[in-house]
Amino acid sequence: MPLKEIRIDKYLWAIRVYKTRNIATEACRKGKIIINNVEVKPSRIIKPGDIIHVKKIPVIYTYKVKLLLSNRVSAKLVPEYAEDITPEEELAKLKLQHASGFFIRDRGAGRPTKKERRTIDKIRNNEF
């Protein structure tokens, strides 16, 4: 029996937009989830056909709800439940950030070693 409605935080967790349901709930509370140009609370009920905007700096992802589900599914099954309709301009922002030469280091990894700095410099100067 298909679901008729589900909370937005649970849905975002189930379709793998967020790693945990708690993170999805916090995103709703911080105003990062928008439906019909309105920031929503975690308890907001969604239905098939709703358009969801998710702000993840620097990109605003857009999803269309196809079907509802109550449990988390594998990444292969996500397209059955949600359609990613993010505009190409938004995805270009992500590519631009990667091409800008800004390198993200793992938290707690410390400063780069001399060898790592040389590698980073080679990549930035396209000498690799």
C-alpha positions as CSV (number, residue, x, y, z in Angstrom):
1,M,0.0,0.0,0.0
2,P,1.6,3.3,-1.1
3,L,2.0,6.1,1.3
4,K,-0.1,9.2,0.8
5,E,2.0,11.6,2.9
6,I,5.2,11.8,4.8
7,R,7.3,14.3,6.8
8,I,9.9,16.3,4.8
9,D,12.8,15.5,7.1
10,K,12.1,11.7,6.8
11,Y,11.8,11.9,3.1
12,L,15.0,13.8,2.6
13,W,16.8,11.2,4.7
14,A,15.2,8.3,2.9
15,I,16.2,9.6,-0.6
16,R,19.8,10.2,0.6
17,V,19.9,14.0,0.4
18,Y,21.1,13.9,4.0
19,K,23.2,11.3,5.8
20,T,21.0,11.2,9.0
21,R,17.5,12.2,9.8
22,N,18.8,14.5,12.5
23,I,20.8,16.5,9.9
24,A,17.7,16.7,7.7
25,T,15.7,18.0,10.6
26,E,18.4,20.6,11.4
27,A,18.4,21.8,7.8
28,C,14.7,22.4,7.9
29,R,15.0,24.3,11.2
30,K,17.7,26.5,9.7
31,G,15.6,27.4,6.7
32,K,17.6,25.4,4.1
33,I,14.6,23.5,2.8
34,I,12.1,25.4,0.6
35,I,8.7,24.2,-0.8
36,N,6.5,26.6,-2.8
37,N,8.8,29.5,-1.9
38,V,8.3,28.9,1.8
39,E,10.9,27.7,4.3
40,V,9.4,24.6,6.0
41,K,9.5,23.0,9.4
42,P,10.7,19.4,9.7
43,S,7.1,18.3,10.3
44,R,5.9,19.6,6.9
45,I,3.9,16.9,5.1
46,I,4.8,16.4,1.4
47,K,2.9,14.7,-1.4
48,P,3.9,13.4,-4.8
49,G,4.4,16.2,-7.3
50,D,5.9,18.7,-4.7
51,I,9.1,20.6,-5.7
52,I,11.7,20.7,-3.0
53,H,14.6,23.2,-3.0
54,V,17.6,22.2,-0.8
55,K,20.3,24.8,0.0
56,K,23.7,23.2,0.2
57,I,26.3,25.9,-0.2
58,P,27.1,26.8,-3.0
59,V,24.4,25.0,-4.8
60,I,20.6,25.0,-4.5
61,Y,19.4,21.5,-5.4
62,T,15.9,20.9,-6.7
63,Y,14.0,17.7,-6.4
64,K,10.5,16.6,-7.6
65,V,8.7,14.1,-5.5
66,K,7.6,11.1,-7.5
67,L,6.7,8.5,-4.9
68,L,6.8,8.5,-1.1
69,L,8.7,6.1,1.0
70,S,9.1,5.5,4.7
71,N,12.5,3.7,4.9
72,R,15.9,4.6,3.5
73,V,16.6,3.1,0.1
74,S,19.8,2.3,-1.8
75,A,21.2,4.9,-4.1
76,K,20.2,2.9,-7.2
77,L,16.5,3.1,-6.2
78,V,16.4,6.9,-5.4
79,P,15.4,7.9,-9.0
80,E,12.2,5.9,-8.6
81,Y,11.2,8.2,-5.7
82,A,12.7,11.6,-6.5
83,E,13.7,13.3,-9.7
84,D,16.7,15.6,-9.6
85,I,15.7,18.7,-11.6
86,T,18.6,20.9,-10.5
87,P,19.3,23.5,-13.2
88,E,22.7,23.2,-15.0
89,E,23.6,26.7,-13.8
90,E,23.5,25.5,-10.2
91,L,25.6,22.4,-10.9
92,A,28.1,24.7,-12.7
93,K,28.7,26.5,-9.4
94,L,29.9,23.2,-7.9
95,K,32.3,22.6,-10.8
96,L,33.6,26.1,-10.6
97,Q,34.4,25.7,-6.9
98,H,36.3,22.5,-7.6
99,A,38.2,24.2,-10.5
100,S,39.0,27.3,-8.4
101,G,42.1,25.7,-6.8
102,F,40.6,25.5,-3.3
103,F,41.5,22.2,-1.8
104,I,39.5,20.7,1.0
105,R,41.4,18.8,3.7
106,D,40.0,16.3,6.1
107,R,39.2,17.7,9.5
108,G,42.0,17.1,11.8
109,A,44.5,16.3,9.1
110,G,46.7,19.3,10.0
111,R,48.7,21.4,7.6
112,P,50.0,19.9,4.4
113,T,53.5,18.5,4.3
114,K,56.1,20.0,2.0
115,K,55.5,17.1,-0.5
116,E,51.7,17.7,-0.4
117,R,52.2,21.4,-1.0
118,R,54.4,20.7,-4.0
119,T,51.7,18.4,-5.4
120,I,49.0,21.1,-4.8
121,D,51.2,23.7,-6.5
122,K,51.6,21.4,-9.5
123,I,47.9,20.8,-9.8
124,R,47.2,24.5,-9.6
125,N,49.7,25.3,-12.3
126,N,48.5,22.4,-14.5
127,E,51.9,20.8,-14.4
128,F,50.6,17.4,-13.3
